[in-house]
Amino acid sequence: MSRAVLYEEVRKLLQAGAQLVDVLPRERYREQHLPGAINVPLKELDATTTAQLDRSKPVVAYCFDAL
């Protein structure tokens, strides 16, 4: 289940152990990403690329594209 969350809730989720996933392409991730984020590009998002995630913890996925 996915839903939008505001900054304060994201902060609380991360403090409680949520996983932070940046879904931008690898080049953009290398340029700048939030501390502790892992990169799973949206175009590669599937069961194989998400196998590294802990299914018992929430996932916060984000992207920032100023273009």
N, CA, C and O atoms as a CHARMM CRD file, in Angstrom:
* protein
*
  268
    1    1 MET  N      0.84200  -1.17200   0.00000 PROA 1      0.00000
    2    1 MET  CA     0.00000   0.00000   0.00000 PROA 1      0.00000
    3    1 MET  C      0.88900   1.23700   0.00000 PROA 1      0.00000
    4    1 MET  O      1.84000   1.31300   0.77700 PROA 1      0.00000
    5    2 SER  N      0.59800   2.18100  -0.83900 PROA 2      0.00000
    6    2 SER  CA     1.38000   3.41900  -0.87600 PROA 2      0.00000
    7    2 SER  C      0.48700   4.60200  -0.53500 PROA 2      0.00000
    8    2 SER  O     -0.72600   4.58000  -0.74600 PROA 2      0.00000
    9    3 ARG  N      1.12900   5.63000  -0.00300 PROA 3      0.00000
   10    3 ARG  CA     0.41500   6.85700   0.31000 PROA 3      0.00000
   11    3 ARG  C      1.43400   7.97400   0.46600 PROA 3      0.00000
   12    3 ARG  O      2.60400   7.72000   0.74900 PROA 3      0.00000
   13    4 ALA  N      0.99300   9.19600   0.28400 PROA 4      0.00000
   14    4 ALA  CA     1.86700  10.34600   0.46800 PROA 4      0.00000
   15    4 ALA  C      1.97000  10.66500   1.95300 PROA 4      0.00000
   16    4 ALA  O      1.00100  10.51800   2.69700 PROA 4      0.00000
   17    5 VAL  N      3.14800  11.10100   2.37600 PROA 5      0.00000
   18    5 VAL  CA     3.34400  11.49000   3.77000 PROA 5      0.00000
   19    5 VAL  C      4.07800  12.82500   3.80900 PROA 5      0.00000
   20    5 VAL  O      4.83900  13.15900   2.90200 PROA 5      0.00000
   21    6 LEU  N      3.83900  13.56600   4.85700 PROA 6      0.00000
   22    6 LEU  CA     4.50200  14.84200   5.04000 PROA 6      0.00000
   23    6 LEU  C      5.83400  14.64800   5.75300 PROA 6      0.00000
   24    6 LEU  O      6.08700  13.59100   6.33200 PROA 6      0.00000
   25    7 TYR  N      6.68300  15.67000   5.71100 PROA 7      0.00000
   26    7 TYR  CA     8.03600  15.58700   6.26300 PROA 7      0.00000
   27    7 TYR  C      8.06700  15.06100   7.69500 PROA 7      0.00000
   28    7 TYR  O      8.86300  14.17600   8.00900 PROA 7      0.00000
   29    8 GLU  N      7.22400  15.58600   8.55500 PROA 8      0.00000
   30    8 GLU  CA     7.25600  15.17800   9.96200 PROA 8      0.00000
   31    8 GLU  C      7.01300  13.67600  10.10900 PROA 8      0.00000
   32    8 GLU  O      7.67000  13.02000  10.91800 PROA 8      0.00000
   33    9 GLU  N      6.08400  13.13500   9.34200 PROA 9      0.00000
   34    9 GLU  CA     5.82600  11.69700   9.41300 PROA 9      0.00000
   35    9 GLU  C      7.00100  10.90000   8.85100 PROA 9      0.00000
   36    9 GLU  O      7.34500   9.84300   9.38000 PROA 9      0.00000
   37   10 VAL  N      7.61300  11.40000   7.78700 PROA 10     0.00000
   38   10 VAL  CA     8.80000  10.73000   7.22600 PROA 10     0.00000
   39   10 VAL  C      9.89800  10.68300   8.27900 PROA 10     0.00000
   40   10 VAL  O     10.53100   9.64500   8.47100 PROA 10     0.00000
   41   11 ARG  N     10.12100  11.77900   8.94800 PROA 11     0.00000
   42   11 ARG  CA    11.14400  11.83700   9.99100 PROA 11     0.00000
   43   11 ARG  C     10.87800  10.78600  11.07100 PROA 11     0.00000
   44   11 ARG  O     11.79300  10.08200  11.49700 PROA 11     0.00000
   45   12 LYS  N      9.63700  10.68600  11.50400 PROA 12     0.00000
   46   12 LYS  CA     9.28000   9.70400  12.52800 PROA 12     0.00000
   47   12 LYS  C      9.45500   8.27200  12.01300 PROA 12     0.00000
   48   12 LYS  O      9.94700   7.40700  12.73800 PROA 12     0.00000
   49   13 LEU  N      9.05700   8.02500  10.77700 PROA 13     0.00000
   50   13 LEU  CA     9.22200   6.69700  10.18600 PROA 13     0.00000
   51   13 LEU  C     10.69800   6.29900  10.13500 PROA 13     0.00000
   52   13 LEU  O     11.05600   5.17100  10.47300 PROA 13     0.00000
   53   14 LEU  N     11.54900   7.23500   9.70900 PROA 14     0.00000
   54   14 LEU  CA    12.97700   6.94500   9.61500 PROA 14     0.00000
   55   14 LEU  C     13.58500   6.70900  10.98800 PROA 14     0.00000
   56   14 LEU  O     14.42800   5.82600  11.14800 PROA 14     0.00000
   57   15 GLN  N     13.17000   7.48100  11.97300 PROA 15     0.00000
   58   15 GLN  CA    13.67200   7.27400  13.33300 PROA 15     0.00000
   59   15 GLN  C     13.25500   5.90700  13.86600 PROA 15     0.00000
   60   15 GLN  O     13.94800   5.32300  14.69900 PROA 15     0.00000
   61   16 ALA  N     12.12300   5.40100  13.38500 PROA 16     0.00000
   62   16 ALA  CA    11.62800   4.09100  13.83300 PROA 16     0.00000
   63   16 ALA  C     12.19900   2.94300  13.00200 PROA 16     0.00000
   64   16 ALA  O     11.83500   1.78700  13.21800 PROA 16     0.00000
   65   17 GLY  N     13.09400   3.25000  12.04800 PROA 17     0.00000
   66   17 GLY  CA    13.74900   2.19400  11.29000 PROA 17     0.00000
   67   17 GLY  C     13.27200   1.98600   9.86800 PROA 17     0.00000
   68   17 GLY  O     13.65100   1.00100   9.23500 PROA 17     0.00000
   69   18 ALA  N     12.44900   2.88700   9.34500 PROA 18     0.00000
   70   18 ALA  CA    12.00300   2.75000   7.94900 PROA 18     0.00000
   71   18 ALA  C     13.19900   2.84800   7.00500 PROA 18     0.00000
   72   18 ALA  O     14.22100   3.44900   7.33500 PROA 18     0.00000
   73   19 GLN  N     13.05400   2.25800   5.84900 PROA 19     0.00000
   74   19 GLN  CA    14.09100   2.25800   4.82200 PROA 19     0.00000
   75   19 GLN  C     13.81600   3.38800   3.84000 PROA 19     0.00000
   76   19 GLN  O     12.67700   3.58300   3.41600 PROA 19     0.00000
   77   20 LEU  N     14.84900   4.12800   3.48000 PROA 20     0.00000
   78   20 LEU  CA    14.72500   5.26500   2.58400 PROA 20     0.00000
   79   20 LEU  C     15.24100   4.86500   1.20800 PROA 20     0.00000
   80   20 LEU  O     16.40100   4.48100   1.06000 PROA 20     0.00000
   81   21 VAL  N     14.38200   4.95600   0.21100 PROA 21     0.00000
   82   21 VAL  CA    14.73400   4.52000  -1.14400 PROA 21     0.00000
   83   21 VAL  C     14.57800   5.68400  -2.12000 PROA 21     0.00000
   84   21 VAL  O     13.49100   6.24100  -2.27400 PROA 21     0.00000
   85   22 ASP  N     15.67600   6.03800  -2.77300 PROA 22     0.00000
   86   22 ASP  CA    15.69200   7.06800  -3.80800 PROA 22     0.00000
   87   22 ASP  C     15.44700   6.35700  -5.13700 PROA 22     0.00000
   88   22 ASP  O     16.18800   5.44000  -5.48800 PROA 22     0.00000
   89   23 VAL  N     14.42500   6.76400  -5.87600 PROA 23     0.00000
   90   23 VAL  CA    14.07000   6.07200  -7.11900 PROA 23     0.00000
   91   23 VAL  C     14.54000   6.79400  -8.38500 PROA 23     0.00000
   92   23 VAL  O     14.13100   6.44000  -9.49100 PROA 23     0.00000
   93   24 LEU  N     15.38700   7.79100  -8.22700 PROA 24     0.00000
   94   24 LEU  CA    15.93700   8.47400  -9.40000 PROA 24     0.00000
   95   24 LEU  C     16.98800   7.59400 -10.08600 PROA 24     0.00000
   96   24 LEU  O     17.50200   6.65800  -9.47300 PROA 24     0.00000
   97   25 PRO  N     17.31000   7.88500 -11.35300 PROA 25     0.00000
   98   25 PRO  CA    18.36700   7.13400 -12.04500 PROA 25     0.00000
   99   25 PRO  C     19.67800   7.21000 -11.26800 PROA 25     0.00000
  100   25 PRO  O     19.90300   8.15300 -10.50900 PROA 25     0.00000
  101   26 ARG  N     20.53900   6.21300 -11.46100 PROA 26     0.00000
  102   26 ARG  CA    21.79400   6.11400 -10.71800 PROA 26     0.00000
  103   26 ARG  C     22.65300   7.38400 -10.79300 PROA 26     0.00000
  104   26 ARG  O     23.23800   7.80000  -9.79300 PROA 26     0.00000
  105   27 GLU  N     22.72600   7.99500 -11.98200 PROA 27     0.00000
  106   27 GLU  CA    23.54800   9.20000 -12.15000 PROA 27     0.00000
  107   27 GLU  C     23.06200  10.31200 -11.23000 PROA 27     0.00000
  108   27 GLU  O     23.86000  10.98100 -10.57300 PROA 27     0.00000
  109   28 ARG  N     21.76200  10.50000 -11.19000 PROA 28     0.00000
  110   28 ARG  CA    21.18100  11.54100 -10.32700 PROA 28     0.00000
  111   28 ARG  C     21.38800  11.19900  -8.86300 PROA 28     0.00000
  112   28 ARG  O     21.65500  12.09400  -8.06100 PROA 28     0.00000
  113   29 TYR  N     21.27300   9.92900  -8.49200 PROA 29     0.00000
  114   29 TYR  CA    21.50400   9.49200  -7.11400 PROA 29     0.00000
  115   29 TYR  C     22.94500   9.81000  -6.70200 PROA 29     0.00000
  116   29 TYR  O     23.18500  10.31100  -5.60300 PROA 29     0.00000
  117   30 ARG  N     23.90000   9.51700  -7.59000 PROA 30     0.00000
  118   30 ARG  CA    25.31200   9.77500  -7.27400 PROA 30     0.00000
  119   30 ARG  C     25.57100  11.27000  -7.07000 PROA 30     0.00000
  120   30 ARG  O     26.40200  11.65700  -6.24900 PROA 30     0.00000
  121   31 GLU  N     24.85500  12.09700  -7.82000 PROA 31     0.00000
  122   31 GLU  CA    25.03900  13.54800  -7.70400 PROA 31     0.00000
  123   31 GLU  C     24.59500  14.06200  -6.33700 PROA 31     0.00000
  124   31 GLU  O     25.27600  14.88000  -5.71900 PROA 31     0.00000
  125   32 GLN  N     23.44500  13.57300  -5.87400 PROA 32     0.00000
  126   32 GLN  CA    22.92200  14.05300  -4.59900 PROA 32     0.00000
  127   32 GLN  C     21.76400  13.17000  -4.14800 PROA 32     0.00000
  128   32 GLN  O     20.84300  12.88100  -4.91200 PROA 32     0.00000
  129   33 HSD  N     21.83400  12.74800  -2.88600 PROA 33     0.00000
  130   33 HSD  CA    20.74900  11.96100  -2.30600 PROA 33     0.00000
  131   33 HSD  C     20.70600  12.21100  -0.80700 PROA 33     0.00000
  132   33 HSD  O     21.65700  12.74200  -0.23300 PROA 33     0.00000
  133   34 LEU  N     19.62800  11.83600  -0.18800 PROA 34     0.00000
  134   34 LEU  CA    19.49400  12.00800   1.24700 PROA 34     0.00000
  135   34 LEU  C     20.38300  11.01200   1.97900 PROA 34     0.00000
  136   34 LEU  O     20.56700   9.89100   1.50500 PROA 34     0.00000
  137   35 PRO  N     20.93800  11.39900   3.12500 PROA 35     0.00000
  138   35 PRO  CA    21.78500  10.48600   3.90100 PROA 35     0.00000
  139   35 PRO  C     21.04300   9.19300   4.25300 PROA 35     0.00000
  140   35 PRO  O     19.89700   9.22400   4.70200 PROA 35     0.00000
  141   36 GLY  N     21.70900   8.07200   4.04500 PROA 36     0.00000
  142   36 GLY  CA    21.13700   6.78000   4.38800 PROA 36     0.00000
  143   36 GLY  C     20.23500   6.16800   3.32300 PROA 36     0.00000
  144   36 GLY  O     19.76200   5.04300   3.47900 PROA 36     0.00000
  145   37 ALA  N     19.99800   6.90200   2.24700 PROA 37     0.00000
  146   37 ALA  CA    19.12400   6.38500   1.19000 PROA 37     0.00000
  147   37 ALA  C     19.84900   5.35200   0.34200 PROA 37     0.00000
  148   37 ALA  O     21.05400   5.45100   0.11100 PROA 37     0.00000
  149   38 ILE  N     19.10000   4.36400  -0.11600 PROA 38     0.00000
  150   38 ILE  CA    19.62900   3.42900  -1.10000 PROA 38     0.00000
  151   38 ILE  C     18.98500   3.76800  -2.43100 PROA 38     0.00000
  152   38 ILE  O     17.93100   4.40300  -2.47200 PROA 38     0.00000
  153   39 ASN  N     19.60400   3.35500  -3.49900 PROA 39     0.00000
  154   39 ASN  CA    19.09700   3.68200  -4.82800 PROA 39     0.00000
  155   39 ASN  C     18.50800   2.45500  -5.50900 PROA 39     0.00000
  156   39 ASN  O     19.18000   1.44000  -5.69300 PROA 39     0.00000
  157   40 VAL  N     17.24100   2.57500  -5.87700 PROA 40     0.00000
  158   40 VAL  CA    16.56400   1.58400  -6.70700 PROA 40     0.00000
  159   40 VAL  C     15.82900   2.39700  -7.76900 PROA 40     0.00000
  160   40 VAL  O     14.70000   2.83400  -7.54600 PROA 40     0.00000
  161   41 PRO  N     16.46900   2.60200  -8.93300 PROA 41     0.00000
  162   41 PRO  CA    15.84900   3.43100  -9.96200 PROA 41     0.00000
  163   41 PRO  C     14.45200   2.94200 -10.32700 PROA 41     0.00000
  164   41 PRO  O     14.21700   1.74000 -10.45700 PROA 41     0.00000
  165   42 LEU  N     13.54200   3.87200 -10.48800 PROA 42     0.00000
  166   42 LEU  CA    12.15100   3.55700 -10.76900 PROA 42     0.00000
  167   42 LEU  C     12.00500   2.63600 -11.98200 PROA 42     0.00000
  168   42 LEU  O     11.19500   1.70900 -11.96100 PROA 42     0.00000
  169   43 LYS  N     12.77500   2.88100 -13.02300 PROA 43     0.00000
  170   43 LYS  CA    12.67700   2.05900 -14.23400 PROA 43     0.00000
  171   43 LYS  C     13.19100   0.64100 -14.01900 PROA 43     0.00000
  172   43 LYS  O     12.96800  -0.22900 -14.86100 PROA 43     0.00000
  173   44 GLU  N     13.88100   0.39600 -12.89800 PROA 44     0.00000
  174   44 GLU  CA    14.40800  -0.93600 -12.59000 PROA 44     0.00000
  175   44 GLU  C     13.67500  -1.57500 -11.41100 PROA 44     0.00000
  176   44 GLU  O     14.05600  -2.65400 -10.95800 PROA 44     0.00000
  177   45 LEU  N     12.65900  -0.93600 -10.92900 PROA 45     0.00000
  178   45 LEU  CA    11.94400  -1.40000  -9.73800 PROA 45     0.00000
  179   45 LEU  C     11.19800  -2.70300 -10.02700 PROA 45     0.00000
  180   45 LEU  O     10.23700  -2.72900 -10.79600 PROA 45     0.00000
  181   46 ASP  N     11.66000  -3.77600  -9.39600 PROA 46     0.00000
  182   46 ASP  CA    11.01200  -5.07300  -9.53500 PROA 46     0.00000
  183   46 ASP  C     11.39500  -5.95000  -8.34100 PROA 46     0.00000
  184   46 ASP  O     12.07200  -5.48300  -7.42500 PROA 46     0.00000
  185   47 ALA  N     10.97900  -7.18500  -8.34100 PROA 47     0.00000
  186   47 ALA  CA    11.23700  -8.08200  -7.21400 PROA 47     0.00000
  187   47 ALA  C     12.72800  -8.30300  -6.99500 PROA 47     0.00000
  188   47 ALA  O     13.16400  -8.44800  -5.85300 PROA 47     0.00000
  189   48 THR  N     13.50800  -8.33100  -8.04900 PROA 48     0.00000
  190   48 THR  CA    14.94800  -8.55600  -7.92500 PROA 48     0.00000
  191   48 THR  C     15.64400  -7.34800  -7.29800 PROA 48     0.00000
  192   48 THR  O     16.44600  -7.50500  -6.37800 PROA 48     0.00000
  193   49 THR  N     15.34300  -6.14800  -7.79000 PROA 49     0.00000
  194   49 THR  CA    16.03400  -4.95300  -7.29100 PROA 49     0.00000
  195   49 THR  C     15.57800  -4.55800  -5.89000 PROA 49     0.00000
  196   49 THR  O     16.28000  -3.82100  -5.19700 PROA 49     0.00000
  197   50 THR  N     14.43300  -5.03000  -5.47500 PROA 50     0.00000
  198   50 THR  CA    13.96100  -4.70000  -4.12500 PROA 50     0.00000
  199   50 THR  C     14.23200  -5.82700  -3.12800 PROA 50     0.00000
  200   50 THR  O     13.83500  -5.73400  -1.96700 PROA 50     0.00000
  201   51 ALA  N     14.89500  -6.87600  -3.56500 PROA 51     0.00000
  202   51 ALA  CA    15.18700  -8.00000  -2.67300 PROA 51     0.00000
  203   51 ALA  C     16.05600  -7.58600  -1.49100 PROA 51     0.00000
  204   51 ALA  O     16.03800  -8.23900  -0.44800 PROA 51     0.00000
  205   52 GLN  N     16.80800  -6.51300  -1.64800 PROA 52     0.00000
  206   52 GLN  CA    17.66900  -6.02900  -0.57100 PROA 52     0.00000
  207   52 GLN  C     16.89300  -5.35400   0.55500 PROA 52     0.00000
  208   52 GLN  O     17.44700  -5.11600   1.62800 PROA 52     0.00000
  209   53 LEU  N     15.62800  -5.04600   0.32600 PROA 53     0.00000
  210   53 LEU  CA    14.81700  -4.37900   1.34500 PROA 53     0.00000
  211   53 LEU  C     14.30100  -5.36900   2.37700 PROA 53     0.00000
  212   53 LEU  O     14.03700  -6.53100   2.06800 PROA 53     0.00000
  213   54 ASP  N     14.16500  -4.89700   3.59000 PROA 54     0.00000
  214   54 ASP  CA    13.63600  -5.70200   4.69000 PROA 54     0.00000
  215   54 ASP  C     12.11200  -5.58400   4.66700 PROA 54     0.00000
  216   54 ASP  O     11.56700  -4.51700   4.95200 PROA 54     0.00000
  217   55 ARG  N     11.43500  -6.65800   4.33400 PROA 55     0.00000
  218   55 ARG  CA     9.97300  -6.63300   4.20100 PROA 55     0.00000
  219   55 ARG  C      9.24000  -6.39600   5.52000 PROA 55     0.00000
  220   55 ARG  O      8.03700  -6.13700   5.52100 PROA 55     0.00000
  221   56 SER  N      9.94900  -6.48000   6.63000 PROA 56     0.00000
  222   56 SER  CA     9.30600  -6.25300   7.92300 PROA 56     0.00000
  223   56 SER  C      9.32300  -4.78300   8.33200 PROA 56     0.00000
  224   56 SER  O      8.74200  -4.41300   9.35200 PROA 56     0.00000
  225   57 LYS  N      9.99400  -3.94200   7.53200 PROA 57     0.00000
  226   57 LYS  CA    10.09200  -2.51500   7.85100 PROA 57     0.00000
  227   57 LYS  C      9.42500  -1.67900   6.75800 PROA 57     0.00000
  228   57 LYS  O      9.42400  -2.06400   5.58900 PROA 57     0.00000
  229   58 PRO  N      8.85600  -0.52600   7.14700 PROA 58     0.00000
  230   58 PRO  CA     8.26600   0.36500   6.14300 PROA 58     0.00000
  231   58 PRO  C      9.33400   0.87400   5.16500 PROA 58     0.00000
  232   58 PRO  O     10.51900   0.93500   5.49300 PROA 58     0.00000
  233   59 VAL  N      8.89200   1.23100   3.98200 PROA 59     0.00000
  234   59 VAL  CA     9.76700   1.80200   2.96000 PROA 59     0.00000
  235   59 VAL  C      9.25200   3.19100   2.61800 PROA 59     0.00000
  236   59 VAL  O      8.06600   3.37900   2.34700 PROA 59     0.00000
  237   60 VAL  N     10.15900   4.15800   2.63500 PROA 60     0.00000
  238   60 VAL  CA     9.83700   5.50900   2.19900 PROA 60     0.00000
  239   60 VAL  C     10.56600   5.71500   0.88100 PROA 60     0.00000
  240   60 VAL  O     11.79300   5.81500   0.86000 PROA 60     0.00000
  241   61 ALA  N      9.83100   5.78100  -0.20700 PROA 61     0.00000
  242   61 ALA  CA    10.41800   5.99900  -1.53100 PROA 61     0.00000
  243   61 ALA  C     10.26400   7.46900  -1.88900 PROA 61     0.00000
  244   61 ALA  O      9.22300   8.07500  -1.63800 PROA 61     0.00000
  245   62 TYR  N     11.30800   8.03500  -2.47600 PROA 62     0.00000
  246   62 TYR  CA    11.23700   9.44200  -2.85400 PROA 62     0.00000
  247   62 TYR  C     12.03100   9.67800  -4.12000 PROA 62     0.00000
  248   62 TYR  O     12.88300   8.88100  -4.51400 PROA 62     0.00000
  249   63 CYS  N     11.72000  10.80100  -4.74200 PROA 63     0.00000
  250   63 CYS  CA    12.53000  11.31300  -5.83400 PROA 63     0.00000
  251   63 CYS  C     12.41600  12.82300  -5.80300 PROA 63     0.00000
  252   63 CYS  O     11.42100  13.37400  -5.33200 PROA 63     0.00000
  253   64 PHE  N     13.41700  13.47000  -6.29600 PROA 64     0.00000
  254   64 PHE  CA    13.38900  14.91600  -6.41700 PROA 64     0.00000
  255   64 PHE  C     13.89700  15.24200  -7.78700 PROA 64     0.00000
  256   64 PHE  O     15.04800  14.95400  -8.11500 PROA 64     0.00000
  257   65 ASP  N     13.06500  15.83300  -8.58300 PROA 65     0.00000
  258   65 ASP  CA    13.45700  16.20900  -9.93500 PROA 65     0.00000
  259   65 ASP  C     13.00700  17.62600 -10.16100 PROA 65     0.00000
  260   65 ASP  O     11.81700  17.89600 -10.31600 PROA 65     0.00000
  261   66 ALA  N     13.94900  18.52000 -10.18000 PROA 66     0.00000
  262   66 ALA  CA    13.64300  19.94400 -10.33500 PROA 66     0.00000
  263   66 ALA  C     13.40300  20.33000 -11.79000 PROA 66     0.00000
  264   66 ALA  O     13.07500  21.48000 -12.08300 PROA 66     0.00000
  265   67 LEU  N     13.56400  19.38400 -12.69300 PROA 67     0.00000
  266   67 LEU  CA    13.39100  19.70300 -14.12000 PROA 67     0.00000
  267   67 LEU  C     11.94300  19.78700 -14.49100 PROA 67     0.00000
  268   67 LEU  O     11.61600  20.04600 -15.64900 PROA 67     0.00000
